[in-house]
Each structure stands twice: as structure tokens, then as C-alpha cells.
């Protein structure tokens, strides 16, 4: 059963929560307790944080400074909630209308770069961001929904941020209901469509060939840990597995519509499964842990 617990708290900026003794963490534990949950039941988090009243406007230095604070907060989170496996990171919404110095532009925009660089550091093997092995320091990190758009200029998916409709009077926080609904829609769309969230958010782990559109291939979690199902309405000609460095570590020629790929003999981590038919080719990232 999936239970969502809101950990957001007013005034708790990144400089506050990087103290492991901050009351912010106690409040989260209290909220878990009110749902009858314990710290050890937390498995997934959505992380969005900002710095209150930042002053360093230099792109050369600020994103890395904020990135390092994000890292510390996520290390604390992993220590307090040791079974957290996945963390989805998001930037701030557009802050070009801000009437205070709480977190104006360019800092809201810079937060997206901090997220990007933190994920890159984990991908590049930073030991302080280890998510597997004997001493994992943080959860596996990934992009969550990207919330920033350049004001009234629509981005590729049409998202805009309009003042005053989408903002409170400070020009910083999203309004209720318009601005908050935009954030909620972005969150919902992400968690109901991303390949790493659908299995646990929607509890969709099986499908039938009759559900497929013409030429479609699906790669889904299987009935057992570290097993994945590759399904297609056309004959699967080849299924390959690659590790994060792009090394091809497994090739199978199924010559049928479905096959189970067992990764139990591989180390925990991120892999890519590529499935090919005479109509289509799909590559999907999977996690074994």
C-alpha cells in the first residue's frame, strides 16, 4: 500500500535542514507517526529545497554551493530514514516576479543546475553519494518534475508562470489554487508516467499483449526481484542489457513475444534494457537493488 506523507514546512530552507538536529526532521517523524508509520518504512522521497536570502549571484559558484548543501541534506535524510531507495529532485518554480529577497531569480533557475550537477556526481561515482554497497550514503537520485519555466514564455510542454494568477503576493510562492494546481499537475503527470515510478506509484506490474498499440514494446518489473519482463505485440528479435558505462553485458534472441530477463547475477545498480523487433526498438533504464 502506498501512503503519501507531506513533509513540507514553512521557513525550513536548506541552511536550516542541513543541521541533523533541526526540528524539521522531528516534525517529519511526528507526521509519519500520525499515520502509524515508522522511519524505516520511508522508501521514496520528493526533494525540493531552496536557500533563503541567497547573495552569491555568480553562476560560476552558486549552483555548486547549493549542490553541496543538497548533498548534505540527502545524507541526513538517508541516515534518519535508512530504507529510502529513491529520491526525485526538483528545482524551484520561476521567481522573476519576486517582491522579496527570499529566493528571487536567478537563484530559482540556478537550483535546476544544482540538481543536475548532484545527479551527475552520483553517476560519476562520487563515494559520498553512494546508493548501493555496504554503506550507502544517499538514495538513488533522479530528476523529478522540472518546475521552472521562463515566466510567460511557454516552454516546450506549454508551461508558463503568470503573475499575479499563479503567485501569492510575494511573487515567490505558488497561489492557491492556480499556482499550486500547476505544481500538483506536474507532480502527478511525472509519477504516473515515469518508468521508475509507475511500478510502485500505480502498482502496475503486469500487462497483456491485447493492451498494446501497433508496434509497441513494454519493459516492466517482473514477479521477482531483479527480474524484468519484455513484452511486445511483434516478435522480439533481440533483447540486450547494458551497464551504465555502455558495456553490453547480455544478449538474447527470444524469437517470441515475451521474455523474462533475470539480472540476479549482476551487481546492484542502474542498467539499460534494449528490446528490438522488426517494427521498433526501445531502450529503458532499470534499477536492481
N, C-alpha and C positions, 0 to 999 in steps of 0.2 A: 504494500500500500504506500502511495506517495503522499507525504504530508509536507506542505509548504509553510515555513515559519518566516515571518518578516523580521529581519534583523536591523532594519534601518532606524537610526536615531538622530534627531536634530542636534546640530552643533558638534557632531563627532567627526571631525576632519581627520585626515591621515596622520597629522602630527600628534593627535590625541590617541589614536588607537594603536600606534606603534609602541606604546607602553603596555607590556603584558599585564600590568596591574590595573589598567584603566577600567573604569566601571562599565564601559561599553561592552566588554566581554562578559561581565557578570549579568548584565541585562539580557544578553542573548541566551545565556544558560537558564536564566529565570523564565524566559519565554518558551524555551524548549520544555522545561519542567511543567509549565502550564498546559502543554499538550500531552503530558505524560511521557515525554521523551527524555533521553539522556544524551550526554555529549558524544558517546560512542555510536549513536545512531545517525549522526550527520555524515552524509556521503557526497553531497554535491552542494556547491555554493555559487551564487552570482555575486561578483565583486565589482562595485563601482564606488570609487572614492575620489575626493578632491582635497586640495590643500587650501585652508582658509587664509585669506590675505597674503598670497604669494607676492614676492617682489622681484625675483630674478626673471626678467623678460627675455633673456638670451636663449634662442633655440639651441645654441651650441652646448648649453649646460643644463637648462631646466628639465627637459624630458628625462635625462639620466638621473638627475637628483630625485625626481618624483618616482622614477622606476625603482630606485634603491629603497625608497620608503614603502612602495608596494610590496617589494620582496620581503621586507621585514614583517609587514602586516600578515602576509600569507604564511610565513614561517610560524608566527604566533598562532594563527588560525589552525595550522596543522598540528601544532603541539597541544592545543586545547581540545581539538576535535580530531583525534588521531586516525579515524577511519574515513576521513574525507578523501575521495578519489579524484573528483573532477572539480575544477574551478573555471568558470566562464567570466571573462573580464570585459568590461565595457568602459568607454570614455564618457565624458560629460556631454550634455546637450549644448547647443550653441549658446554663447554668453555675450554676444555682441550688443545686447540691449541692457546690460547690467548697469544699475544705478548706484551700486556699491562696489567696494574693492574686495568683496568676499571671495569671488572666483570669476573674474571677468575674462575676456579674451586678452591675450592669446592663450591663456592657461587652460581653458576648456579644450581648445584644439590640441594643445600640447599633450593633454592626457592620453589621447589616442596613440601618440608616438611612444609614450611611456609604456603602454600596454604592449604595443608591437615589439619594442626592444626587450621587454621582460620575457615574452614568449620566445623570441629569437635566442635569448641567453639560455633558456631551458633546452631548446632544440640543439644548441651548440654544445651542450654537455656541461654547463655550469654546475659544479657539485653542490653548491649552496641552493640549487633549485631541483635537486634530485627528487623524483617522484616514485622511484622503484628501488629495490635493493633492501639491504638490512637497515638502513637509516634514511628513509625518505624525509626530505625537509619541507616539501610543499606538495599540494595536489598536482595532478597533470593540468597544465594551463592551456587554455584555448580562447580564441575570440568569442565573446558573446555578441549580442546585437550591438552594432555600431550606431550610436545615438546622435553623433554630430552631423549637422548639415549647415551650409553657409547661409543662414538666415532665410530670406525669401527666395533665394536661388535654389530651384529644385535640384536634388542630386538624381542619380540615375533611376532610383526607385520612386521618385516623386516627393520624397520627404522634404519639408520646409519647416522653419521655425518662425512664427509670426508674432509680433508684439503689437498690441497687448493681449491678443486672444490666447496665446499659448503660455503666458507667463503671469506669475504673481507680480505685485507692484515693484519688487526689487529687480525685475528683469533678469533674474537668475534661476529661480525655481519654477518648475512647470506648474501651470494653473490647474485648478480642479473645476470642471472635468477635462477641458480640452487638451492641455499640455500633458497631463498625466495619462490621459487615454492614448495619446500618441506613443508614449513610452510603453504603456501596457501592451499596445498592439505589436510593437516591435519585439517585445519580450515573448509574447505568445506565439507570434509567427516564427521566431527563432526556435523556441523549444519544441514546437510541433513539426518542424521540418528538418532541422539539422540531423545529420546521420548519426551523431554521437548522443543525441538527446532523445530521439524518437523511441528507442527500445525501453527506456526507463520512464520517460515522461508520459508517453501514451500507452506503454505496456503493449506495444505491437512487435511481437517477435516471430509471428508466423504469417504466411500468406498463401494463397492458392494461385496456380497458373491462370485460372479464369479471371483473376483480378488484374491481369497485365494489359497494358496498351500494346499496340503493334510494335514489335522490336525491343521491348523493354527488358532490362536486366535488373534484378534486385539482389543486393548483398545484405544479409540480415544475421543478427545473432542467432546461434543455434540453440538446441535444447540443453547443451552442456557448456561449462566454462571453457573458453578458448576454442570453441567450435563455431564456425560461421557457415551459413547456408547461401549458396549461389543458385539463383533461380532465374529461368528465362522462358519465354514462350517460343524461342527458337533453340536449335541445338547449340550447346556450348562447345565451341571448338577448342578453346584454351582458357585455363584459369592459372594465373601466375601470382606469386606473392613476392613483394619487395620489402626490404627493411628501410629504415629512414635514410640511409646513405644511397639508396637507389640500387642496391645489390639484389639481383634476382636469386631468391633462396628456395623457390618451389615452382614447378611447372606441372600441370596436369592437363591431359586432353580428354575431357569427360565423354564426348560424343553422346550426350544426353541432355535433358532439360534442367537437371538439377544435380548438385553435388555438395557434399559436406567437406569443408576444409578444416582439418584439425591442426591447430597450432600449439598443441600441448608440449611439443618438443622444443619450442622456441622460447627464448628469454622474454620476460615481461617487457612491454614497450609498445611503440607505435609501428604499425605495418600498413602496407597498401596492397589491396587485392585488386587485380585487374582481370576482368572477365570479357571474353570476346566471342561473338557469334558472327555469322556471315552478314548480319544486318547492323551490328552495333558493337561498341566497346565501352566499358565503364570501369573506372578506377575509383576505389573508395578506401578512405583511411579507416583502420580498425585499431582498437586498443586491446591488448591482452595484459592481464594483471592478476 
